[in-house]
Amino acid sequence: MAGTLQRQPTVTPARRLGWRAGAVVTALAITTLFLALSGRDPRLLADLVVRSTVGSRFGLEDLALFLTPLLLTGAAVTVTGRIGVWNIGAEGQFYAGAIGATAVGLFLPGPSWLVLPLMAASGIACGMGWILVPALARAYAGVNEIITTLLLNFVAGLLTTYLAVGPWHDRVTGALASTGRLPVRIPEIWGVVHWGFPIALAIVLALAWLTTRTRWGYQITIGGANEQAARYAGIPVRARILGVMLLSGGLAALAGMFEVAGTVHRLQGGLANNFGYFGIVVAVLARGSCLNVLPAALLMAFILNAGIVLQTQQLTSSAVLAITGLVLFMIAIADELAHYRPVTVRPTTTRPATGAEARP
């Protein structure tokens, strides 16, 4: 009997988790080796990372602040993936949401209980408007949404910088790189952690339920698996694509609103901090499951938080980026290897011909 590897179409969650844990350990071992070769003490760095991220209140607060936008941008990309669409423009929709929220916060006076919901509504509307043209082009003309949403990211970033240094710049302090401080802010619930964090958690959990337990979720899943079969079954695929993409734009925009109203408190260039692009990584790790966005975003938030700690120890940002890429690369390999299992192949034997079979 000979053994061989055979690819299985599905993988149990426990098996995938085990392979991912092994991938993280392998990446950390490789990182440890290179840090030791560079003359640094990996144990001291590891101890510093743990104490500065999950071992202190300050670190946990930073972790929650990273986690809040990653949950929403990760969910934004994941929900479109379920219908076979890739929203690469979460970064631009993030900026659009921040712009819409800032416009209300700066120019609409009023109490916080009134202005904050209006900021959220304005930000979500701007995010949906930002993705509207790519959504219509994808749903009704078949235009590749990857290109259109990606290119709009640069437009949104430049528009944000223009507003921050131009017509909306801070006229009080004279700062040239940002707007004035917003007069309202999202209330904090623990240190610097604001209410955006539990709201983002609730939204992701609600999406996990909607995509797996409702007729709408079933329709977008079928539409993503086989568009022709979905049309034959009477599912309005174009309407579902349009709705899902608008929902995705609104989620990413809400992340921008939370960032500008809860963390930074002013509009400025570079506000997104690549959270939209990191949301793509979160979605890839989540593998189409909105519930898996929670651990994937947590891992990404920990890596980003640890990267800041390592940069304080004279590690360059390029080295931190390389470590981040190594971890994600090993996880991607582990996800594929988890599909393979050894199977036993029994050799075939040829029995000798007898009787009538042996006659010419």
Secondary structure, DSSP 8 states (H G I E B T S, - for coil): -EEEEEE-S---HHHHHHHHHHHHHHHHHHHHHHHHHTT--HHHHHHHHHHHHTSSHHHHHHHHHHHHHHHHHHHHHHHHHTTT-----HHHHHHHHHHHHHHHHHH----HHHHHHHHHHHHHHHHHHHHHHHHHHHHHH---HHHHHHHHHHHHHHHHHHHHHTTTB-TTT--SSBB---S----EEETTEETHHHHHHHHHHHHHHHHHHSHHHHHHHHHHH-HHHHHHTT--HHHHHHHHHHHHHHHHHHHHHHIIIIII-S-BTTTTTTHHHHHHHHHHHHTT-TTTHHHHHHHHHHHHHHHHHHHTTT--HHHHHHHHHHHHHHHHHHHHHTTEEEEEE---------GGGG--
